[in-house]
Amino acid sequence: MLARRGAAPAVSLLRRRSPRLCSIHATRHLSDESAQGTTQKQTPPKPSGNGIQPGSILDNARKATKVALITLGAVVTVSSIAWVGGQYWIEARELLPETDPEVIWWQWDIEGDHWNGDRKRGGTDPNLGALARMSLRGAWVELNRAPEMDNLDLVAAYAHRVDSLLQSAILLAENETTRGRLHPRTLYELHSRRAEALERVGASSEAALAYAAVWASGERDGPEEARIASKLGDLQARLAQPEAALAWWNKALDLCTGSSDALPTSPPASPLSQRTMMSTLMSMSSYRATSGQLADAERVETAGLELLRAMKAPPLAAASPPEALHYLFLMNCSAVLGLQLAEVTYGQQKKKDPGVPLHWLLQSAKIAERVANVLTGQPAEELPSSVHALLTKYTDSRSMKRPAQDLLRDARRTAAEAWNLAGVLKERSQPNNPGAALACYTRAVRWAGTDPDADDAFNNASADTRRADWRVYLNNYRRAKNAAESSAGGGQKS
């Protein structure tokens, strides 16, 4: 009993003391932690090795500079890799030589851009040196990304840039130490690229001088020689030098046919010579017609149409793309000569009879429409459209792409002009039937632009149409449309 009584107070005492002991222990623990925290907070930051305090303005500026330098280095590295890759891509992919035997047979490769005297190798001449080759690649980029420019100042600036790049490459190539290592035709090709570039941007006087340098290089031969002579004639005509133009055109015809006759009587065998001959005849016809020599112009046009009949086109559906493009070119020449013959015939008439000129105009318009439809794959039964793109079998060809694009542009222009003139003749000969003229004008504006009934239709000319021509077509269309609507309204009232 006494033991039990003596044990009970000890337990109760322990129980009474345990909360206090826990609280004391917890208090000590918390006080220790707070003391450590206070100690940590009060510990001053260690200065960096360069004496700049972390978080200070100088430290932030240093970090920002480091990030900027890293970013700049990354941008420079990526840009350098992209530039080198672009240079390699142009050299190894874009300037590859033509290998399609069918394209070579129809001589479309000769009309392509060559940047190396060795056409079988392609690329640029490796003996030119790095600086000259970079200039040539830069000129290639400029020529292939040239936008449509109506501003003469922009055209002049663009021509100057391309010319400066090509001239710098030519000057480096003409250096004595470099010239001895080059392929014999490299300088000829460089002068040709410069001449064609200047001609493309409309710098006629500079282009004439450049083509003269090409002619004087002595590396021309065969069909290429006739092509250069024809281009020199075109440029001299633009520069109002008729005697020089006619001399060059006659030389081109002589080189094409091997005959000294005033006008050729039989077509040459070479495809490029055939195309050059017809281009020259069209230029001669246009010049004689615009200078008032209507009888001479008619003789040229008649001779050209006779030659085209001798070069009868095969079924285009069965022809290869290079063969089809060749005969489409000749067909468009037929349309242009027919259009010019219609104008000359009408101009020589004392009593204006629209019958014969209208026949030639309608025939030319339909031929030009067929050329444009075949190049774009548009069905003939559809209404004309100026928005259809060139077929990929032409755009994918390095040698045929630009000739096909130029032919599509010329075909659309010929069709629009022929339909517009046909509408003019119908409007004059059938004043009481405005619907007949309206049908012709409608086809003209469809080939020349889009949406002629829009409020801002004067801005809807296609990229292939000159703005001055579009305004003429649109005004004729609107006048005939108003006349047709007035005639229909009057008929309903009566």
C-alpha positions in Angstrom: 0.0 0.0 0.0 2.7 2.4 1.0 4.7 1.5 -2.2 1.7 2.1 -4.4 1.0 5.3 -2.6 4.6 6.4 -3.0 4.7 5.6 -6.7 1.7 7.5 -7.7 3.0 11.0 -7.0 6.2 10.3 -9.1 4.1 9.5 -12.1 1.9 12.5 -11.7 5.0 14.7 -11.2 6.5 13.4 -14.4 3.3 14.0 -16.2 3.1 17.5 -14.9 6.7 18.2 -15.9 6.6 16.7 -19.4 4.7 19.6 -21.0 7.1 22.1 -19.6 10.1 20.1 -20.7 8.6 19.9 -24.3 7.9 23.5 -24.3 11.4 24.3 -23.1 12.9 22.0 -25.7 10.7 23.6 -28.5 11.6 27.0 -27.3 15.2 26.3 -27.4 14.8 24.7 -30.9 13.0 27.7 -32.3 15.3 30.1 -30.7 18.3 28.2 -32.2 16.7 28.3 -35.7 15.8 32.0 -35.4 19.3 32.7 -34.2 20.7 30.8 -37.2 18.4 32.6 -39.5 19.4 35.9 -38.0 23.0 34.9 -38.4 22.4 34.0 -42.1 20.6 37.2 -42.8 23.2 39.3 -41.2 26.0 37.6 -43.1 27.1 40.1 -45.8 27.4 38.9 -49.4 30.8 37.9 -50.6 32.1 40.2 -53.3 32.8 38.7 -56.7 36.3 38.2 -58.0 36.2 41.4 -60.2 34.8 43.6 -57.4 31.3 44.0 -59.0 28.5 43.4 -56.5 25.9 40.9 -57.6 22.6 42.6 -58.5 24.2 45.9 -59.0 23.9 48.0 -62.2 27.3 47.0 -63.4 26.5 43.3 -62.8 23.2 43.6 -64.8 25.0 45.5 -67.6 27.7 42.8 -67.7 25.0 40.1 -68.0 23.1 42.0 -70.7 26.4 42.5 -72.6 27.1 38.8 -72.4 23.6 37.8 -73.7 23.9 40.4 -76.5 27.3 39.0 -77.6 26.1 35.4 -77.5 23.0 36.4 -79.5 25.1 38.3 -82.0 27.5 35.4 -82.4 24.6 33.1 -83.0 23.1 35.4 -85.6 26.4 35.8 -87.4 27.0 32.1 -87.4 23.5 31.3 -88.7 23.7 34.0 -91.3 27.1 32.8 -92.4 25.9 29.3 -92.7 22.8 30.4 -94.7 24.9 32.6 -97.0 27.4 29.8 -97.7 24.5 27.4 -98.2 22.8 29.8 -100.6 26.0 30.2 -102.6 26.4 26.5 -102.8 22.8 26.0 -103.8 23.1 28.5 -106.7 26.3 27.0 -107.9 25.3 23.3 -107.6 21.6 23.4 -108.2 20.4 26.5 -110.0 23.2 26.7 -112.5 23.2 23.1 -113.5 23.7 22.4 -117.2 20.9 21.2 -119.4 20.8 17.4 -119.8 17.4 16.8 -121.4 18.3 15.6 -125.0 14.9 16.7 -126.3 15.5 20.3 -125.0 18.9 20.2 -126.6 17.6 18.9 -129.9 15.1 21.8 -130.2 17.9 24.2 -129.1 16.1 25.7 -126.1 19.3 25.3 -124.1 21.1 27.9 -126.4 18.6 30.5 -125.4 19.1 29.8 -121.7 21.4 31.7 -119.3 25.0 30.3 -119.2 27.4 31.6 -116.6 30.3 29.3 -117.6 32.1 28.9 -121.0 31.8 25.2 -120.6 28.1 24.7 -120.9 28.3 20.9 -120.2 29.7 21.7 -116.8 27.4 24.5 -115.7 27.9 26.7 -112.7 30.5 29.5 -112.9 34.0 29.2 -114.2 36.1 28.0 -111.2 39.1 29.9 -112.6 37.4 33.3 -112.2 38.2 33.6 -108.5 36.0 33.8 -105.5 35.2 37.5 -105.8 34.1 37.3 -109.4 32.1 34.2 -108.8 30.3 35.8 -105.9 29.4 38.8 -108.1 28.0 36.5 -110.8 25.8 34.6 -108.2 24.6 38.0 -106.9 23.7 39.0 -110.4 21.8 35.7 -110.9 19.8 36.3 -107.7 18.9 39.9 -108.8 17.8 38.7 -112.3 15.6 35.9 -110.9 13.9 37.9 -108.2 13.3 41.1 -110.3 9.7 42.4 -109.6 7.4 44.0 -112.1 8.3 47.7 -111.9 6.5 50.5 -113.6 8.5 53.2 -112.0 11.3 54.3 -114.3 13.5 55.4 -111.4 13.3 52.0 -109.8 14.0 50.3 -113.2 17.1 52.5 -113.6 18.3 51.7 -110.1 17.7 48.0 -110.6 19.5 48.0 -113.9 22.5 49.8 -112.4 22.8 47.2 -109.6 22.7 44.2 -112.0 25.1 46.0 -114.4 27.6 46.8 -111.7 27.7 43.2 -110.4 28.2 41.8 -114.0 30.8 44.5 -114.9 32.8 43.8 -111.8 33.0 40.1 -112.7 33.9 41.0 -116.3 36.7 43.3 -115.2 38.1 40.6 -112.9 37.8 38.1 -115.8 39.6 40.3 -118.2 42.7 40.5 -116.0 45.6 39.0 -117.9 46.5 36.5 -115.2 42.9 35.3 -114.9 42.1 35.4 -118.6 44.7 32.9 -119.5 43.1 30.3 -117.2 39.5 30.8 -118.3 37.5 28.7 -120.7 37.6 30.3 -124.1 33.9 31.1 -124.1 33.6 32.4 -120.5 34.0 36.0 -121.4 31.5 35.6 -124.3 28.9 34.2 -121.9 29.5 37.0 -119.3 29.1 39.7 -121.9 25.9 38.0 -123.2 24.4 37.8 -119.7 25.1 41.5 -119.2 23.6 42.4 -122.6 20.5 40.4 -121.9 20.1 41.8 -118.4 20.2 45.3 -119.7 17.8 44.5 -122.5 15.4 42.9 -120.0 15.2 46.0 -117.9 14.8 48.4 -120.8 18.3 50.0 -120.9 18.4 50.0 -124.7 21.5 52.1 -125.3 23.6 50.2 -122.7 22.3 46.9 -124.0 23.2 47.8 -127.6 26.8 48.5 -126.5 26.9 45.3 -124.6 25.6 43.3 -127.5 28.3 45.0 -129.7 30.9 43.7 -127.2 29.3 40.2 -127.6 29.5 40.4 -131.4 33.1 41.6 -131.2 34.2 38.7 -128.9 34.5 36.4 -131.9 33.1 33.3 -130.0 29.7 33.4 -131.7 28.8 30.8 -134.2 25.8 29.5 -136.2 22.3 30.2 -134.9 23.7 32.2 -132.0 25.3 34.7 -134.4 22.0 35.4 -136.2 20.2 35.7 -132.8 22.7 38.4 -131.7 22.3 40.3 -135.0 18.5 40.2 -134.7 18.7 41.6 -131.1 21.1 44.4 -132.3 18.5 45.3 -135.0 15.7 45.5 -132.4 17.8 47.7 -130.1 18.9 50.1 -132.9 15.2 50.4 -133.9 14.3 51.4 -130.3 17.1 54.0 -130.4 15.7 55.5 -133.6 18.5 54.3 -135.8 16.5 52.8 -138.8 19.4 52.2 -141.2 21.5 50.4 -138.6 18.4 48.4 -137.6 17.7 47.3 -141.1 21.3 46.4 -141.7 21.4 44.1 -138.6 18.1 42.5 -139.5 19.2 41.7 -143.0 22.4 40.2 -141.6 20.3 38.1 -139.2 18.2 36.8 -142.1 21.3 36.0 -144.2 22.8 34.1 -141.3 19.6 32.2 -140.7 19.0 31.1 -144.2 22.4 31.2 -145.8 20.9 33.3 -148.6 21.4 37.0 -149.5 17.8 37.4 -150.8 15.9 40.4 -149.6 13.3 38.1 -148.0 13.8 34.3 -147.3 11.8 31.9 -149.5 12.4 28.7 -147.6 12.8 28.0 -143.8 16.1 26.9 -142.3 16.5 23.5 -140.8 17.8 24.6 -137.4 15.0 25.2 -134.8 16.7 28.2 -133.3 17.3 29.7 -136.8 13.6 29.3 -137.5 12.6 31.1 -134.4 15.2 33.8 -135.0 14.1 34.3 -138.6 10.4 34.7 -137.6 11.3 37.2 -134.8 13.4 39.2 -137.3 10.5 39.3 -139.8 8.1 40.5 -137.2 10.5 43.3 -136.1 11.0 44.3 -139.8 7.2 44.3 -140.4 6.5 46.4 -137.3 9.1 48.9 -138.1 8.0 49.4 -141.8 4.4 49.7 -140.7 5.0 52.3 -138.0 7.3 54.3 -140.4 4.6 54.5 -143.1 6.1 51.9 -145.5 2.9 50.0 -145.7 3.6 48.2 -149.0 7.0 47.0 -147.8 5.4 45.9 -144.5 2.8 43.9 -146.4 5.5 42.1 -148.4 7.3 41.1 -145.3 4.1 39.9 -143.6 3.1 37.9 -146.6 6.5 36.3 -146.9 6.5 35.4 -143.2 3.1 33.8 -143.4 4.2 31.7 -146.4 7.2 30.5 -144.5 5.1 29.5 -141.6 2.8 27.5 -143.8 5.9 25.5 -144.9 6.7 24.8 -141.2 3.4 23.0 -140.5 3.0 22.1 -136.9 2.4 18.4 -135.9 -0.4 17.4 -133.5 0.5 19.2 -130.3 -1.1 16.6 -128.1 1.5 14.0 -129.2 4.5 16.4 -129.3 7.1 16.6 -126.5 7.1 19.8 -124.4 10.2 21.2 -126.2 8.7 20.4 -129.7 5.3 21.8 -128.7 6.9 25.0 -127.3 8.7 25.5 -130.6 5.6 25.2 -132.7 3.5 27.3 -130.3 6.1 30.0 -130.8 5.7 29.8 -134.6 1.9 29.8 -134.2 2.1 33.0 -132.2 4.3 34.5 -134.9 1.5 33.7 -137.3 -1.0 35.5 -135.1 1.3 38.6 -134.8 1.9 38.8 -138.5 -1.8 38.4 -139.2 -2.6 41.2 -136.8 0.0 43.4 -138.5 -1.3 42.5 -142.0 -4.8 43.5 -140.9 -3.6 46.9 -139.8 -1.6 47.4 -143.0 -4.4 46.3 -145.2 -6.9 48.6 -143.5 -4.4 51.5 -143.7 -3.9 51.1 -147.4 -7.6 51.1 -148.3 -9.1 54.2 -149.8 -12.6 53.1 -149.1 -12.5 51.5 -145.7 -13.8 48.0 -146.1 -13.5 46.0 -142.8 -14.1 42.6 -144.4 -10.5 41.5 -145.1 -8.9 43.2 -142.0 -11.6 41.7 -139.8 -10.9 38.3 -141.2 -7.2 38.5 -140.3 -8.0 39.9 -136.9 -10.4 37.2 -135.9 -8.0 34.5 -137.2 -5.1 36.0 -135.2 -7.2 36.3 -132.1 -8.2 32.6 -132.2 -4.6 31.5 -132.9 -3.2 33.5 -130.0 -6.0 32.2 -127.7 -5.0 28.6 -128.6 -1.4 29.3 -127.9 -2.2 30.7 -124.4 -4.7 27.9 -123.7 -2.1 25.1 -124.6 0.5 26.8 -122.4 -1.8 26.9 -119.4 -3.9 23.8 -119.9 -7.1 25.9 -120.0 -9.9 24.2 -122.0 -10.7 26.1 -125.2 -14.5 26.2 -124.4 -13.9 28.2 -121.2 -14.1 32.0 -121.2 -10.7 33.7 -121.6 -8.8 34.3 -118.4 -5.5 36.0 -117.7 -4.9 34.3 -114.3 -4.1 30.8 -115.3 -0.5 29.8 -114.6 2.0 28.2 -116.9 2.0 24.4 -117.0 4.6 22.8 -114.7 6.3 20.9 -117.6 7.5 24.3 -118.7 8.2 25.9 -115.3 10.2 22.9 -114.1 12.5 23.2 -117.1 15.5 25.4 -116.6 15.9 26.2 -120.3 12.2 26.4 -121.3 10.8 28.4 -118.3 11.6 31.9 -119.5 10.8 31.4 -123.2 7.5 29.8 -122.2 6.7 32.7 -119.9 7.6 35.2 -122.6 5.5 33.4 -125.1 2.4 33.3 -122.8 2.7 37.0 -122.2 3.0 37.7 -125.9 0.1 35.4 -126.8 -2.2 37.1 -124.3 -1.2 40.6 -125.5 -1.8 39.5 -129.2 -5.2 38.0 -128.3 -6.3 41.1 -126.4 -5.1 43.5 -129.2 -6.7 41.5 -132.0 -10.1 41.2 -130.2 -10.0 44.9 -129.4 -9.3 45.9 -133.0 -12.0 43.5 -134.2 -14.4 45.3 -131.8 -13.4 48.7 -133.2 -14.1 47.5 -136.8 -17.4 45.9 -135.8 -18.4 49.1 -134.0 -17.7 51.1 -137.1 -19.3 48.7 -139.6 -22.3 47.7 -137.5 -23.3 50.8 -135.5 -26.8 49.4 -134.9 -25.5 46.2 -133.4 -23.4 47.2 -130.3 -23.6 43.6 -129.0 -21.3 42.4 -131.7 -18.6 44.9 -130.7 -19.2 44.2 -127.0 -18.5 40.4 -127.5 -15.1 41.3 -129.0 -14.3 43.8 -126.3 -15.3 41.4 -123.6 -12.8 38.8 -124.8 -10.1 41.6 -125.0 -10.5 42.7 -121.4 -10.6 39.1 -120.2 -7.2 38.4 -121.8 -5.8 41.7 -120.5 -7.0 41.8 -116.9 -9.6 40.8 -114.4 -13.1 42.0 -113.3 -13.6 44.9 -115.8 -17.0 45.8 -114.1 -15.4 46.6 -110.7 -15.3 50.2 -109.4 -11.5 50.2 -109.4 -11.2 48.2 -112.7 -8.5 50.6 -113.9 -6.2 48.8 -111.4 -7.1 45.3 -112.5 -4.7 45.0 -115.4 -2.8 41.7 -115.4 1.0 41.6 -115.0 1.4 40.9 -118.7 -0.6 44.0 -119.9 0.7 47.5 -120.3 -1.4 49.9 -118.3 -2.0 52.2 -121.3 -3.4 49.3 -123.3 -5.6 48.2 -120.4 -7.2 51.7 -120.2 -7.9 51.6 -124.0 -9.5 48.1 -123.8 -11.5 49.0 -120.7 -12.9 52.3 -122.1 -13.9 50.5 -125.3 -15.6 47.7 -123.3 -17.6 50.2 -121.1 -18.7 52.3 -124.0 -20.0 49.2 -125.9 -21.6 47.9 -122.8 -23.5 51.1 -122.2 -24.5 51.2 -125.8 -25.8 47.6 -125.7 -27.7 48.2 -122.5 -29.2 51.4 -123.9 -30.2 49.6 -127.1 -31.8 46.8 -125.1 -33.7 49.2 -123.0 -34.9 51.1 -126.0 -36.1 47.9 -127.7 -38.0 46.9 -124.6 -39.8 50.3 -124.4 -40.8 50.2 -128.0 
